[in-house]
Amino acid sequence: MAIHYPPQYRYSLFDDWDHNALALITKIGTTKKYPQIFGTKVEINNFLKILIRTQKSLNDWRALLVDVLDQVKKTNTINTKVINNKYPPESISKEEPVWVTYEEDRIVSQFIDSLETKDIDFIGTNTEVAEFTIRFILGQIGHDWEQTIILIWEMLGNESKLKLKELNNEFKNFDYLKLFKD
């Protein structure tokens, strides 16, 4: 039996959107033409928090990812103010999802809830913000989506600052297809 490309045990890609997202991420990763990030420091920090938090969405976890990649595809930009306005912090439920069955699930769910009010300073350049955003989306369409959030939780610890360069370096471990060649 042949292994698919991409391997289904890493990326099932059940929907057309998943395939299109992977194609766009592949193009960005191989060309290193990251989207421009528009927004103030506060808007960018809030955008990154909501990017992580929407993965707990009880309705459509892809919605924000779709909106971000639509912006990237059309204009090669990410307008954080637009995304933040569409997905305010209170729009993410704090109910415990049905997928919370193991301790790591509980960690992810509680961490996502804590991000609503936690002040986090994501330290880095706009290029590092864009790289993290694209790497994070790649992780979310793969089977290790929960581990990407645990990685952020672990790196943040009790601190209030995250260096995007270090975060992106750790996210390389989730790039199974080596899309972001150095």
C-alpha positions as a Python dict, from the first residue, in 0.01 Angstrom:
ca = {
    (1, 'M'): (0, 0, 0),
    (2, 'A'): (132, 342, -92),
    (3, 'I'): (140, 637, 143),
    (4, 'H'): (-58, 931, 9),
    (5, 'Y'): (86, 1276, -43),
    (6, 'P'): (39, 1438, 190),
    (7, 'P'): (24, 1140, 426),
    (8, 'Q'): (-331, 1098, 552),
    (9, 'Y'): (-204, 1009, 896),
    (10, 'R'): (-74, 1368, 918),
    (11, 'Y'): (-324, 1560, 702),
    (12, 'S'): (-656, 1402, 613),
    (13, 'L'): (-769, 1703, 407),
    (14, 'F'): (-1133, 1601, 393),
    (15, 'D'): (-1262, 1921, 233),
    (16, 'D'): (-1167, 2115, -78),
    (17, 'W'): (-1079, 2407, 149),
    (18, 'D'): (-819, 2192, 326),
    (19, 'H'): (-651, 2108, -7),
    (20, 'N'): (-658, 2473, -118),
    (21, 'A'): (-523, 2588, 218),
    (22, 'L'): (-235, 2342, 197),
    (23, 'A'): (-157, 2455, -160),
    (24, 'L'): (-145, 2821, -51),
    (25, 'I'): (66, 2739, 255),
    (26, 'T'): (302, 2537, 35),
    (27, 'K'): (343, 2834, -199),
    (28, 'I'): (408, 3072, 90),
    (29, 'G'): (646, 2833, 262),
    (30, 'T'): (857, 2758, -42),
    (31, 'T'): (874, 3116, -172),
    (32, 'K'): (903, 3281, 172),
    (33, 'K'): (665, 3552, 46),
    (34, 'Y'): (481, 3599, 372),
    (35, 'P'): (175, 3821, 382),
    (36, 'Q'): (206, 4173, 515),
    (37, 'I'): (50, 4229, 856),
    (38, 'F'): (-159, 4541, 909),
    (39, 'G'): (-250, 4658, 1256),
    (40, 'T'): (-121, 4820, 1570),
    (41, 'K'): (82, 4620, 1820),
    (42, 'V'): (-233, 4573, 2033),
    (43, 'E'): (-438, 4463, 1729),
    (44, 'I'): (-168, 4215, 1626),
    (45, 'N'): (-144, 4069, 1977),
    (46, 'N'): (-524, 4038, 1993),
    (47, 'F'): (-530, 3880, 1647),
    (48, 'L'): (-279, 3613, 1748),
    (49, 'K'): (-476, 3534, 2063),
    (50, 'I'): (-805, 3504, 1871),
    (51, 'L'): (-631, 3294, 1604),
    (52, 'I'): (-547, 3043, 1877),
    (53, 'R'): (-877, 3076, 2063),
    (54, 'T'): (-1105, 3014, 1764),
    (55, 'Q'): (-977, 2659, 1748),
    (56, 'K'): (-1212, 2590, 2038),
    (57, 'S'): (-1508, 2711, 1838),
    (58, 'L'): (-1808, 2494, 1900),
    (59, 'N'): (-1948, 2573, 1555),
    (60, 'D'): (-1694, 2631, 1279),
    (61, 'W'): (-1329, 2611, 1383),
    (62, 'R'): (-1221, 2684, 1025),
    (63, 'A'): (-1407, 3017, 991),
    (64, 'L'): (-1126, 3246, 1103),
    (65, 'L'): (-868, 3040, 915),
    (66, 'V'): (-1080, 3073, 600),
    (67, 'D'): (-1102, 3451, 645),
    (68, 'V'): (-728, 3486, 704),
    (69, 'L'): (-631, 3276, 403),
    (70, 'D'): (-889, 3457, 186),
    (71, 'Q'): (-719, 3786, 272),
    (72, 'V'): (-378, 3635, 199),
    (73, 'K'): (-491, 3486, -133),
    (74, 'K'): (-655, 3809, -253),
    (75, 'T'): (-410, 4073, -129),
    (76, 'N'): (-116, 3892, 37),
    (77, 'T'): (-205, 4079, 355),
    (78, 'I'): (-365, 4012, 691),
    (79, 'N'): (-570, 4300, 826),
    (80, 'T'): (-580, 4227, 1198),
    (81, 'K'): (-838, 4495, 1272),
    (82, 'V'): (-1088, 4338, 1031),
    (83, 'I'): (-1035, 3990, 1176),
    (84, 'N'): (-1053, 4116, 1536),
    (85, 'N'): (-1380, 4297, 1468),
    (86, 'K'): (-1534, 3987, 1313),
    (87, 'Y'): (-1418, 3757, 1596),
    (88, 'P'): (-1440, 3947, 1927),
    (89, 'P'): (-1303, 3765, 2234),
    (90, 'E'): (-1647, 3701, 2379),
    (91, 'S'): (-1755, 3519, 2062),
    (92, 'I'): (-1561, 3209, 2172),
    (93, 'S'): (-1759, 2994, 2412),
    (94, 'K'): (-1607, 2891, 2742),
    (95, 'E'): (-1820, 2578, 2752),
    (96, 'E'): (-1628, 2256, 2771),
    (97, 'P'): (-1634, 2096, 2424),
    (98, 'V'): (-1722, 1730, 2376),
    (99, 'W'): (-1368, 1663, 2256),
    (100, 'V'): (-1235, 1727, 2608),
    (101, 'T'): (-1180, 1371, 2725),
    (102, 'Y'): (-812, 1352, 2823),
    (103, 'E'): (-587, 1571, 3035),
    (104, 'E'): (-420, 1729, 2731),
    (105, 'D'): (-767, 1821, 2600),
    (106, 'R'): (-845, 1991, 2929),
    (107, 'I'): (-514, 2183, 2918),
    (108, 'V'): (-593, 2309, 2567),
    (109, 'S'): (-951, 2406, 2651),
    (110, 'Q'): (-854, 2588, 2972),
    (111, 'F'): (-557, 2760, 2808),
    (112, 'I'): (-778, 2883, 2526),
    (113, 'D'): (-1024, 3019, 2782),
    (114, 'S'): (-745, 3194, 2973),
    (115, 'L'): (-631, 3375, 2658),
    (116, 'E'): (-952, 3579, 2655),
    (117, 'T'): (-831, 3802, 2936),
    (118, 'K'): (-456, 3732, 2950),
    (119, 'D'): (-231, 4007, 2821),
    (120, 'I'): (32, 3854, 2597),
    (121, 'D'): (300, 4041, 2411),
    (122, 'F'): (404, 3850, 2100),
    (123, 'I'): (751, 3985, 2036),
    (124, 'G'): (878, 3985, 1681),
    (125, 'T'): (872, 4143, 1340),
    (126, 'N'): (569, 4152, 1114),
    (127, 'T'): (735, 3882, 904),
    (128, 'E'): (763, 3662, 1215),
    (129, 'V'): (393, 3729, 1292),
    (130, 'A'): (302, 3626, 937),
    (131, 'E'): (523, 3316, 951),
    (132, 'F'): (369, 3210, 1282),
    (133, 'T'): (17, 3265, 1146),
    (134, 'I'): (82, 3048, 842),
    (135, 'R'): (265, 2780, 1042),
    (136, 'F'): (-18, 2775, 1298),
    (137, 'I'): (-280, 2730, 1025),
    (138, 'L'): (-75, 2442, 882),
    (139, 'G'): (-79, 2282, 1226),
    (140, 'Q'): (-455, 2326, 1254),
    (141, 'I'): (-531, 2144, 931),
    (142, 'G'): (-315, 1854, 1047),
    (143, 'H'): (-382, 1590, 1308),
    (144, 'D'): (-147, 1755, 1559),
    (145, 'W'): (-367, 2064, 1595),
    (146, 'E'): (-396, 2020, 1971),
    (147, 'Q'): (-21, 1979, 2019),
    (148, 'T'): (43, 2313, 1849),
    (149, 'I'): (-167, 2482, 2117),
    (150, 'I'): (2, 2283, 2394),
    (151, 'L'): (336, 2402, 2254),
    (152, 'I'): (224, 2765, 2288),
    (153, 'W'): (92, 2696, 2640),
    (154, 'E'): (421, 2533, 2737),
    (155, 'M'): (641, 2806, 2591),
    (156, 'L'): (433, 3081, 2751),
    (157, 'G'): (420, 2921, 3096),
    (158, 'N'): (341, 3188, 3353),
    (159, 'E'): (500, 3461, 3147),
    (160, 'S'): (325, 3730, 2946),
    (161, 'K'): (570, 3747, 2654),
    (162, 'L'): (637, 3508, 2368),
    (163, 'K'): (923, 3552, 2123),
    (164, 'L'): (787, 3466, 1780),
    (165, 'K'): (1130, 3370, 1649),
    (166, 'E'): (1154, 3098, 1916),
    (167, 'L'): (791, 2995, 1863),
    (168, 'N'): (842, 2965, 1486),
    (169, 'N'): (1155, 2760, 1548),
    (170, 'E'): (955, 2512, 1759),
    (171, 'F'): (673, 2507, 1502),
    (172, 'K'): (922, 2367, 1251),
    (173, 'N'): (860, 2035, 1428),
    (174, 'F'): (505, 2036, 1286),
    (175, 'D'): (617, 2097, 926),
    (176, 'Y'): (621, 1730, 831),
    (177, 'L'): (625, 1805, 459),
    (178, 'K'): (918, 2049, 493),
    (179, 'L'): (717, 2325, 325),
    (180, 'F'): (918, 2601, 496),
    (181, 'K'): (1263, 2510, 371),
    (182, 'D'): (1547, 2707, 529),
}
